[in-house]
Amino acid sequence: MARGIDPMSDRPVYRQIADALRTRIETGEIGPGERLPSESVLRTEFEVSAGTVRQALAVLRGDGLVLAEHGRGVFVRSRPRLRRLGHDRFARRHRDAGRAAYLAESEAASVRPSIDVFKVAPEKAPSDIARRLGVPEGEVVLVRSRRYLSDGEPTELATSYIPWNLAEGTAMTEVNPGPGGIYARLEDSGHRLGRFTEDVTARMPSPDEVRALRLAPGSPVLALVRVAYDVDGLAVEVCDTVLSADQYVLTYELPAD
């Protein structure tokens, strides 16, 4: 029997093949971006049928370890390119320098950032957003919906909700809110930012998210909801963000005391 296959095991052969290939990926024997051996090579190596090999590769795809490219083969996922520094990205020095958080992170990663703005308009607040902002459900808020790209590749979708009484008559209602982004404009209007909270979950994307982020089959996303508060404790923005999980590392620095 082929290396890595135990005929006495209770695990199906295709699962054992998937485990063997997973070990090669995790140890770096097959590195990020590299192609796995072809189906014919794997059939010969493990002495199994084409169907068994395909079942094993389907397990790896389902686990998010590999991507199948039509006509080219199966490749190990590349490691994330962008490091999202939770303790640094909203530092005032970035706003003072006229840079929003995404621009600062892109500069650190040496990638070319761009932004597609889908919507900037007043709308009624959804119930969850209203709750987080501390306003009545259905109250009008400014909605800013956009997509972020790195070197032309989509990395995240973000929709900000800002109370209309804070946004009306300011540059926040413009497609380009100016240097430093909406947080700089909030501070310009007297709402000095005091703190942020973030809830992060992982899930599979919706069909619209798959299209907008150009996700490969089986690719998960990170769903992050952030609330920005001013120094008086007033919630001034909620940002609902969907991140392409294979593009990001989320880094947090936490106090020990």
PAZAPA-4460 file (N, C-alpha, C; in steps of 0.05 Angstrom, whole numbers, plus 32768, in hexadecimal, padded with zeros to 4 digits):
% residues 257
    n_x    n_y    n_z   ca_x   ca_y   ca_z    c_x    c_y    c_z   seq   type   mol
   8011   7FE8   8000   8000   8000   8000   8012   8019   8000     1      M     A
   8008   802E   7FF4   8018   8047   7FF1   801E   8054   800B     2      A     A
   8034   8064   800B   803C   8073   8023   8025   8084   802D     3      R     A
   8020   8084   8048   800B   8095   8053   7FF0   8088   8054     4      G     A
   7FED   8070   8049   7FD3   8062   8048   7FD4   8049   805A     5      I     A
   7FC3   8048   806D   7FC1   8031   8080   7FA8   8021   807A     6      D     A
   7FAB   8009   806E   7F93   7FFA   8066   7F83   7FF1   807E     7      P     A
   7F8F   7FF2   8096   7F80   7FE9   80AE   7F71   8000   80BC     8      M     A
   7F75   8018   80B2   7F69   8030   80BE   7F4B   8030   80B9     9      S     A
   7F3C   803C   80CC   7F1F   803F   80C9   7F19   8057   80B7    10      D     A
   7F2D   8068   80B2   7F29   8080   80A1   7F29   8078   8084    11      R     A
   7F16   8083   8074   7F15   807D   8057   7F30   8084   804A    12      P     A
   7F37   8077   8035   7F51   807B   8028   7F53   8098   801E    13      V     A
   7F3D   80A3   8014   7F3F   80BF   800A   7F46   80D3   8020    14      Y     A
   7F3C   80CD   8038   7F42   80DE   8050   7F5F   80DB   8057    15      R     A
   7F6A   80C3   8056   7F86   80BF   805C   7F98   80CD   8047    16      Q     A
   7F90   80CD   802E   7F9F   80DC   801A   7F9E   80FA   8020    17      I     A
   7F86   8104   8027   7F84   8120   802D   7F95   8127   8045    18      A     A
   7F97   8116   8059   7FA8   811B   8071   7FC5   811C   8069    19      D     A
   7FCD   8109   8057   7FE9   8109   804E   7FF0   8122   803F    20      A     A
   7FDF   812B   802E   7FE4   8144   801F   7FE3   815C   8032    21      L     A
   7FD1   815C   8045   7FCF   8172   8058   7FEA   8174   8068    22      R     A
   7FF5   815E   806F   800F   815E   807E   8025   816B   806C    23      T     A
   8025   8165   8053   8039   8171   8041   8035   818F   803F    24      R     A
   801C   8198   803F   8017   81B4   803D   801F   81C2   8057    25      I     A
   8017   81B6   806E   801C   81C3   8087   803A   81C4   808E    26      E     A
   804A   81B1   8085   8066   81B0   808A   8076   81C0   8075    27      T     A
   8068   81CA   8061   8076   81DA   804D   8082   81CA   8036    28      G     A
   807E   81B0   8036   8089   81A0   8020   807C   81A9   8006    29      E     A
   8062   81B0   8007   8055   81BD   7FF1   804D   81D9   7FFB    30      I     A
   805B   81ED   7FF1   8058   8208   7FFC   8040   8218   7FF1    31      G     A
   803B   822F   7FFE   8025   8240   7FF5   8028   8248   7FD7    32      P     A
   8013   8245   7FC8   8014   824C   7FAC   801E   8236   7F9A    33      G     A
   8029   8220   7FA5   8033   820A   7F95   801D   81F7   7F8D    34      E     A
   8021   81E9   7F77   800E   81D6   7F6D   8011   81BB   7F7A    35      R     A
   7FFB   81AE   7F80   7FFC   8193   7F8A   8003   8180   7F73    36      L     A
   800D   8168   7F78   8011   8155   7F63   7FF7   8150   7F53    37      P     A
   7FF9   814A   7F3A   7FE1   8146   7F2A   7FD2   812D   7F33    38      S     A
   7FB9   812B   7F2A   7FA9   8114   7F31   7FB6   80FA   7F29    39      E     A
   7FC2   80F9   7F11   7FCE   80E1   7F08   7FE6   80D9   7F1A    40      S     A
   7FF6   80ED   7F22   800C   80E8   7F34   8002   80DD   7F4F    41      V     A
   7FED   80E9   7F5A   7FE2   80E1   7F73   7FD6   80C5   7F71    42      L     A
   7FC9   80BF   7F5B   7FBE   80A4   7F57   7FD4   808F   7F58    43      R     A
   7FEB   8095   7F4B   8001   8082   7F4B   800E   8080   7F67    44      T     A
   8012   8097   7F73   801F   8097   7F8E   800F   8087   7FA2    45      E     A
   7FF5   808C   7FA3   7FE4   8080   7FB8   7FD6   8066   7FAF    46      F     A
   7FDA   805F   7F95   7FCF   8046   7F8A   7FB1   8045   7F8E    47      E     A
   7FA4   805B   7F85   7F87   805D   7F88   7F7B   8067   7F6E    48      V     A
   7F60   8067   7F6D   7F52   8070   7F55   7F51   808F   7F53    49      S     A
   7F4A   8099   7F3C   7F48   80B6   7F38   7F32   80C1   7F4A    50      A     A
   7F1C   80B2   7F4E   7F06   80BB   7F5F   7F0F   80BF   7F7C    51      G     A
   7F20   80AD   7F85   7F2A   80B0   7FA1   7F3C   80C8   7FA4    52      T     A
   7F4D   80CD   7F90   7F5E   80E5   7F91   7F4D   80FE   7F91    53      V     A
   7F38   80FF   7F81   7F27   8116   7F80   7F18   811B   7F9A    54      R     A
   7F10   8105   7FA7   7F03   8108   7FC1   7F17   8114   7FD5    55      Q     A
   7F30   810B   7FD5   7F45   8116   7FE7   7F49   8134   7FE1    56      A     A
   7F4B   813C   7FC8   7F4F   8158   7FC1   7F37   8169   7FC9    57      L     A
   7F1F   815D   7FC7   7F07   816B   7FD0   7F07   8171   7FEE    58      A     A
   7F12   815F   7FFE   7F15   8164   801A   7F27   817B   801F    59      V     A
   7F3E   817D   8011   7F50   8193   8015   7F44   81AD   800C    60      L     A
   7F34   81AD   7FF6   7F27   81C5   7FEE   7F13   81CE   8003    61      R     A
   7F04   81BB   800D   7EF0   81C2   8021   7EFC   81CD   803B    62      G     A
   7F15   81C5   8041   7F23   81CF   8058   7F30   81EA   8053    63      D     A
   7F2E   81F3   803A   7F3A   820D   8033   7F58   820C   802F    64      G     A
   7F64   81F5   802C   7F81   81F3   8029   7F8B   81F6   800D    65      L     A
   7F7A   81EF   7FF9   7F82   81F0   7FDD   7F6D   81FD   7FCC    66      V     A
   7F75   8206   7FB4   7F63   8211   7FA0   7F67   8202   7F86    67      L     A
   7F51   81FB   7F79   7F53   81EE   7F5F   7F50   8203   7F49    68      A     A
   7F62   8204   7F37   7F62   8217   7F20   7F5D   8206   7F07    69      E     A
   7F48   820C   7EF9   7F40   81FD   7EE1   7F57   81FD   7ECD    70      H     A
   7F5F   81E5   7EC4   7F73   81E2   7EB0   7F8F   81E5   7EBA    71      G     A
   7F93   81EB   7ED4   7FAE   81EF   7EDF   7FB5   81DB   7EF5    72      R     A
   7FA1   81D4   7F05   7FA7   81C2   7F1B   7F9C   81CC   7F35    73      G     A
   7FA6   81BF   7F4B   7F9E   81C6   7F66   7FB6   81D3   7F74    74      V     A
   7FB2   81EA   7F80   7FC7   81FA   7F8C   7FC2   81FF   7FAA    75      F     A
   7FD8   81FF   7FB9   7FD6   8206   7FD6   7FD0   8224   7FD7    76      V     A
   7FBE   822B   7FE9   7FB7   8247   7FED   7FCF   8257   7FF5    77      R     A
   7FD1   826F   7FEA   7FE6   8281   7FF2   7FE0   828C   800E    78      S     A
   7FF5   8293   801D   7FF1   829E   8038   7FE7   82BB   8035    79      R     A
   7FD9   82C4   804A   7FCE   82E0   8049   7FE4   82F4   8044    80      P     A
   7FDD   8309   8035   7FF0   831E   802E   7FEE   8336   8040    81      R     A
   7FD7   833B   804B   7FD2   8354   805A   7FD0   834E   8078    82      L     A
   7FDF   835D   8088   7FDE   835B   80A5   7FCE   8372   80B0    83      R     A
   7FB8   836C   80BD   7FA6   8380   80C8   7FAD   8384   80E5    84      R     A
   7FBA   839A   80EC   7FC3   839F   8107   7FAD   83AC   8117    85      L     A
   7FA0   839C   8128   7F8A   83A7   8137   7F92   83BD   814A    86      G     A
   7FAA   83BB   8155   7FB3   83CF   8169   7FBE   83E9   815C    87      H     A
   7FC1   83E9   8142   7FCF   8400   8135   7FBF   840D   811F    88      D     A
   7FAC   83FE   8113   7FA0   8408   80FA   7F90   8422   80FD    89      R     A
   7F85   8427   8115   7F75   843F   8119   7F84   8454   812A    90      F     A
   7F9F   8452   812B   7FAF   8465   813A   7FAB   8481   812D    91      A     A
   7FAA   8495   813E   7FA5   84B0   8135   7FBB   84BA   8122    92      R     A
   7FD3   84B0   8125   7FE9   84BA   8114   7FE3   84B4   80F6    93      R     A
   7FD5   849E   80F1   7FCE   8498   80D5   7FBA   84AD   80CA    94      H     A
   7FA6   84B5   80DA   7F93   84C9   80D1   7FA1   84E4   80CE    95      R     A
   7FB3   84EA   80E1   7FC2   8503   80E0   7FD3   8505   80C7    96      D     A
   7FDC   84ED   80BD   7FEC   84EC   80A5   7FDA   84EB   808C    97      A     A
   7FC0   84EC   8090   7FAD   84EB   8079   7FA9   84D0   806D    98      G     A
   7FAE   84BA   807D   7FAC   849F   8072   7F96   8490   8082    99      R     A
   7F83   8484   8074   7F71   8472   8081   7F7F   8458   8087   100      A     A
   7F72   8447   8097   7F80   842F   80A1   7F88   841C   808A   101      A     A
   7F77   8419   8076   7F7D   8406   8060   7F95   840F   8050   102      Y     A
   7F97   8429   804C   7FAE   8434   803E   7FC8   842F   804D   103      L     A
   7FC7   8433   8067   7FDF   842E   8078   7FE7   8410   8077   104      A     A
   7FD4   83FE   8078   7FDA   83E2   8077   7FE5   83DA   805C   105      E     A
   7FD9   83E5   8047   7FE2   83DE   802C   7FFF   83E7   8028   106      S     A
   8006   83FF   8032   8021   8409   8030   8034   83F6   803E   107      E     A
   802C   83ED   8056   803E   83DA   8065   8042   83C0   8057   108      A     A
   802D   83B7   8048   802F   839E   8039   803A   83A1   801D   109      A     A
   8040   83BA   8015   804B   83C0   7FFB   8039   83B7   7FE4   110      S     A
   801E   83BC   7FE8   800B   83B6   7FD3   7FFD   83D0   7FCB   111      V     A
   7FF2   83D0   7FB3   7FE5   83E8   7FA8   7FC8   83E7   7FB0   112      R     A
   7FBE   83FA   7FC0   7FA2   83F9   7FC9   7F90   8408   7FB6   113      P     A
   7F77   83FF   7FB4   7F63   840E   7FA6   7F48   8408   7FB3   114      S     A
   7F35   8419   7FAE   7F1B   8417   7FBB   7F04   841B   7FA7   115      I     A
   7EF1   8409   7FA6   7ED9   840C   7F97   7EC3   8416   7FAA   116      D     A
   7EB8   842D   7FA5   7EA2   8437   7FB6   7E88   842F   7FA9   117      V     A
   7E78   841F   7FB6   7E5F   8415   7FAB   7E47   8428   7FB2   118      F     A
   7E48   8433   7FCA   7E31   8443   7FD2   7E39   8457   7FE8   119      K     A
   7E2F   846F   7FE6   7E31   8483   7FFB   7E15   8491   7FFC   120      V     A
   7E05   848A   8010   7DE9   8494   800F   7DDD   8491   802B   121      A     A
   7DC9   84A2   8031   7DBA   849F   804A   7DA6   8488   8047   122      P     A
   7DA4   8477   805C   7D90   8461   805C   7D87   845C   8078   123      E     A
   7D72   844D   807B   7D68   8445   8095   7D7B   8430   80A1   124      K     A
   7D81   8432   80BB   7D93   8420   80C8   7D86   8404   80CC   125      A     A
   7D94   83EE   80C4   7D8A   83D4   80CB   7D8A   83D0   80E9   126      P     A
   7D7B   83BD   80F3   7D77   83BA   8110   7D91   83B6   811F   127      S     A
   7DA3   83A4   8115   7DBC   839F   8123   7DCE   83B8   8124   128      D     A
   7DCF   83C6   810D   7DDF   83DE   810C   7DD4   83F3   811F   129      I     A
   7DBA   83F7   811F   7DAE   840B   8131   7DB4   8404   814E   130      A     A
   7DB3   83EA   8155   7DB9   83E2   8170   7DD6   83E9   8178   131      R     A
   7DE8   83E4   8166   7E04   83EA   816B   7E0A   8408   816D   132      R     A
   7DFB   8417   815C   7DFF   8434   815D   7DF0   8442   8174   133      L     A
   7DDD   8433   8180   7DCD   843E   8195   7DB8   8452   818B   134      G     A
   7DAD   844C   8173   7D99   845E   8168   7D80   844D   8162   135      V     A
   7D69   8459   815F   7D50   844A   8159   7D52   843B   813F   136      P     A
   7D47   8423   813E   7D46   8414   8125   7D38   8424   8110   137      E     A
   7D43   8425   80F8   7D37   8434   80E2   7D40   8450   80E0   138      G     A
   7D50   8459   80F3   7D5A   8475   80F2   7D6E   8477   80DB   139      E     A
   7D6E   848F   80CE   7D7F   8493   80B7   7D9C   8494   80BF   140      V     A
   7DAD   8486   80B0   7DCA   8486   80B4   7DD7   8489   8098   141      V     A
   7DF0   8492   8098   7DFF   8493   807F   7E0B   8478   807A   142      L     A
   7E06   846C   8063   7E12   8452   805C   7E28   8456   8047   143      V     A
   7E3F   844C   804E   7E56   844E   803B   7E5F   8431   8036   144      R     A
   7E5A   8427   801D   7E61   840C   8016   7E77   840C   8001   145      S     A
   7E8D   83FC   8007   7EA3   83FC   7FF4   7EB1   83E1   7FF4   146      R     A
   7EC3   83DE   7FE0   7ED3   83C6   7FDE   7EF0   83CF   7FDC   147      R     A
   7F01   83C1   7FEB   7F1E   83C7   7FEB   7F2D   83B2   7FDB   148      Y     A
   7F41   83BB   7FCC   7F51   83AA   7FBB   7F6E   83AF   7FC0   149      L     A
   7F7E   8399   7FBD   7F9B   839B   7FC0   7FA7   8390   7FA6   150      S     A
   7FB6   83A2   7F98   7FC1   839A   7F7D   7FAB   8390   7F6B   151      D     A
   7F93   839D   7F6D   7F7D   8396   7F5C   7F6D   837E   7F64   152      G     A
   7F75   8370   7F7A   7F67   8359   7F84   7F56   8360   7F9C   153      E     A
   7F3B   835A   7F9B   7F2A   8361   7FB1   7F32   8353   7FCB   154      P     A
   7F32   8362   7FE1   7F3A   8356   7FFB   7F24   8359   8010   155      T     A
   7F13   836E   800E   7EFF   8371   8022   7EE8   8382   8019   156      E     A
   7ED1   837E   8025   7EB9   838F   8021   7EB3   839D   803C   157      L     A
   7EAC   83B6   803B   7EA7   83C4   8054   7E8F   83D8   8050   158      A     A
   7E7D   83D8   8063   7E67   83EA   8063   7E66   83F9   807E   159      T     A
   7E69   8413   807D   7E68   8424   8095   7E4D   8430   8098   160      S     A
   7E44   8432   80B1   7E2B   843F   80B8   7E31   8455   80CC   161      Y     A
   7E2A   846E   80C5   7E30   8485   80D6   7E16   8494   80DB   162      I     A
   7E10   849B   80F4   7DF8   84AA   80FA   7DF6   84C2   80E8   163      P     A
   7DDE   84C6   80DC   7DDB   84DC   80C8   7DE0   84F7   80D4   164      W     A
   7DDA   84FB   80EE   7DDE   8515   80FA   7DFC   851C   80FC   165      N     A
   7E0D   8507   80FB   7E2A   850C   80FB   7E35   850F   80DF   166      L     A
   7E28   8502   80CB   7E33   8502   80B0   7E29   8518   809E   167      A     A
   7E10   8521   80A3   7E03   8534   8091   7E13   854E   808F   168      E     A
   7E18   8556   8076   7E26   856F   8071   7E44   856D   8073   169      G     A
   7E4F   8555   8077   7E6C   8551   8079   7E76   8542   8060   170      T     A
   7E91   8541   805E   7E9D   8532   8047   7E98   8514   8049   171      A     A
   7E8E   850B   8060   7E88   84EE   8062   7E72   84E6   804E   172      M     A
   7E62   84F8   8044   7E4D   84F2   8031   7E58   84F2   8014   173      T     A
   7E72   84F8   8011   7E7E   84F8   7FF7   7E8B   84DD   7FF1   174      E     A
   7E8F   84D6   7FD8   7E9C   84BD   7FD1   7EB8   84BC   7FDD   175      V     A
   7EC7   84D1   7FDB   7EE1   84D3   7FE8   7EDE   84E6   8000   176      N     A
   7EDF   84DC   8018   7EDC   84ED   8030   7EF4   84FE   8037   177      P     A
   7F0A   84FA   8028   7F22   850B   802D   7F37   84FC   803C   178      G     A
   7F4E   8509   8041   7F65   84FC   804E   7F5E   84F2   806A   179      P     A
   7F67   84D9   806F   7F61   84CD   8089   7F46   84BF   808A   180      G     A
   7F35   84C1   8076   7F1C   84B3   8075   7F07   84BE   8088   181      G     A
   7EF2   84AE   808C   7EDC   84B8   809C   7EE3   84BC   80BA   182      I     A
   7EF6   84AD   80C4   7EFE   84B2   80E0   7F0A   84CD   80E4   183      Y     A
   7F1A   84D6   80D0   7F25   84F1   80D2   7F0F   8506   80D1   184      A     A
   7EFA   8501   80C0   7EE4   8514   80BE   7ED3   8514   80D8   185      R     A
   7ED0   84FD   80E4   7EC2   84FD   80FE   7ED1   850D   8113   186      L     A
   7EEB   850A   8113   7EFA   851A   8127   7EFA   8538   8120   187      E     A
   7EFA   853E   8106   7EF8   855A   80FD   7EDF   8567   8108   188      D     A
   7EC9   8556   810A   7EB0   8561   8113   7EAD   8561   8132   189      S     A
   7EC2   855A   8140   7EC2   855C   815D   7EBE   8542   816B   190      G     A
   7EBD   852B   815D   7EBA   8511   8169   7ED4   8503   816A   191      H     A
   7EE5   850A   817D   7EFF   84FD   8180   7EFB   84E0   8187   192      R     A
   7F08   84CF   8178   7F04   84B2   817B   7F12   84A8   8195   193      L     A
   7F03   8498   81A4   7F0E   848E   81BD   7F15   8470   81BD   194      G     A
   7F04   8460   81B0   7F09   8443   81B0   7EF9   8436   819A   195      R     A
   7F00   841C   8194   7EF3   840C   8181   7EEE   83F0   818D   196      F     A
   7ED8   83E4   8185   7ED3   83C8   818B   7ED0   83B8   8171   197      T     A
   7ED8   839F   8172   7ED5   838F   815A   7ECC   8373   8161   198      E     A
   7EB8   8369   8152   7EAF   834D   8154   7EB7   833F   813A   199      D     A
   7EC5   8329   813D   7ECF   831A   8125   7EC5   82FE   8125   200      V     A
   7EB9   82F6   810F   7EB0   82DA   810B   7EB9   82D0   80F0   201      T     A
   7EBA   82B6   80ED   7EC1   82AA   80D3   7EA8   829B   80C8   202      A     A
   7EA5   829C   80AE   7E8D   828F   80A2   7E93   828C   8084   203      R     A
   7E81   827E   8077   7E82   827B   805A   7E74   8294   804E   204      M     A
   7E7D   829D   8037   7E72   82B5   802B   7E57   82B0   801D   205      P     A
   7E48   82C6   801A   7E30   82C6   8009   7E38   82C6   7FEC   206      S     A
   7E25   82BF   7FDA   7E2C   82C0   7FBD   7E35   82DC   7FB4   207      P     A
   7E28   82F1   7FBF   7E31   830C   7FB7   7E4D   8312   7FC0   208      D     A
   7E54   8308   7FD8   7E6F   830C   7FE2   7E84   82FD   7FD2   209      E     A
   7E7D   82E5   7FC9   7E8E   82D5   7FB8   7E95   82E4   7F9F   210      V     A
   7E80   82F0   7F93   7E85   82FF   7F7A   7E95   8319   7F7F   211      R     A
   7E8E   8328   7F93   7E9B   8341   7F98   7EB8   833E   7FA0   212      A     A
   7EBE   8328   7FAF   7EDA   8324   7FB8   7EE9   8310   7FA6   213      L     A
   7EDB   8306   7F91   7EE7   82F3   7F7E   7EF3   82DB   7F8D   214      R     A
   7EE3   82CF   7F9F   7EEC   82BA   7FAF   7EEC   829F   7FA1   215      L     A
   7F00   828E   7FA6   7F00   8273   7F9B   7EED   8262   7FAB   216      A     A
   7EE3   824C   7F9F   7ED0   823B   7FAD   7EDC   8231   7FC7   217      P     A
   7ECC   8231   7FDC   7ED5   8227   7FF6   7EE4   823C   8007   218      G     A
   7EE6   8254   7FFD   7EF5   8269   800B   7EE4   8276   8021   219      S     A
   7EED   8276   803A   7EDE   8283   804F   7EE3   82A1   8050   220      P     A
   7ED4   82AF   8060   7ED8   82CB   8065   7ED8   82D1   8083   221      V     A
   7EE3   82E7   808A   7EE2   82F1   80A5   7ECE   8308   80A6   222      L     A
   7EBB   8306   80B8   7EA7   831C   80BB   7EAE   832C   80D4   223      A     A
   7EB3   8345   80D0   7EBC   8356   80E6   7EA9   836E   80E9   224      L     A
   7E9E   8373   8100   7E8D   838A   8105   7E9B   839B   811A   225      V     A
   7EA1   83B4   8112   7EAF   83C7   8123   7E9D   83DE   812B   226      R     A
   7E9F   83E7   8144   7E90   83FE   814D   7EA5   8412   8156   227      V     A
   7EA3   842B   814C   7EB5   8441   8154   7EA6   8453   8168   228      A     A
   7EB3   8459   817E   7EA8   846B   8193   7EB9   8484   8196   229      Y     A
   7EAC   849A   819C   7EBC   84B2   81A2   7EC4   84B2   81C0   230      D     A
   7ED3   84C5   81C8   7EDD   84C6   81E4   7EC6   84C8   81F8   231      V     A
   7EAF   84D1   81EF   7E98   84D2   8202   7E87   84B9   8202   232      D     A
   7E90   84A5   81F3   7E82   848B   81F3   7E6C   8489   81DE   233      G     A
   7E69   849D   81CD   7E54   849C   81B8   7E5D   848B   81A1   234      L     A
   7E4C   8479   8198   7E52   8469   8180   7E4F   847A   8168   235      A     A
   7E65   847E   8158   7E64   8490   8142   7E65   8481   8127   236      V     A
   7E6B   8467   8127   7E6C   8458   810E   7E6B   843A   8114   237      E     A
   7E5D   842B   8104   7E5E   840E   8103   7E68   8407   80E7   238      V     A
   7E7C   83F5   80E6   7E87   83EC   80CD   7E84   83CE   80CB   239      C     A
   7E75   83C4   80B7   7E71   83A8   80B3   7E83   83A0   809C   240      D     A
   7E97   838F   80A3   7EAC   8389   8090   7EAD   836B   808A   241      T     A
   7EB2   8364   8071   7EB5   8348   8069   7ED1   8346   805C   242      V     A
   7EE2   8335   8068   7EFE   8333   8060   7F02   8318   8052   243      L     A
   7F11   8318   803C   7F19   82FF   8030   7F2E   82F1   8042   244      S     A
   7F26   82DA   804E   7F36   82CF   8063   7F52   82C7   805A   245      A     A
   7F56   82C0   8041   7F71   82B8   8038   7F82   82D0   8030   246      D     A
   7F78   82E8   8035   7F88   8300   802F   7F93   830D   8048   247      Q     A
   7F88   8306   805F   7F8E   8315   8078   7F98   8304   808E   248      Y     A
   7FAA   8311   809E   7FB0   8308   80B9   7FA7   831E   80CC   249      V     A
   7F96   8317   80DF   7F8D   832B   80F3   7FA0   832A   810B   250      L     A
   7FAD   8341   8111   7FC0   8342   8126   7FB7   8355   813B   251      T     A
   7FB6   834C   8154   7FAE   835C   816B   7FC3   835C   8180   252      Y     A
   7FC8   8373   818C   7FD9   8376   81A3   7FC8   837B   81BB   253      E     A
   7FCA   836A   81D0   7FB8   836C   81E7   7FC8   8372   8200   254      L     A
   7FBE   8384   8211   7FCC   838A   822A   7FCC   8373   823D   255      P     A
   7FE0   8370   824D   7FE2   835A   8260   7FD5   8360   827A   256      A     A
   7FD0   837A   8281   7FC4   8381   829A   7FA6   8385   8298   257      D     A
***
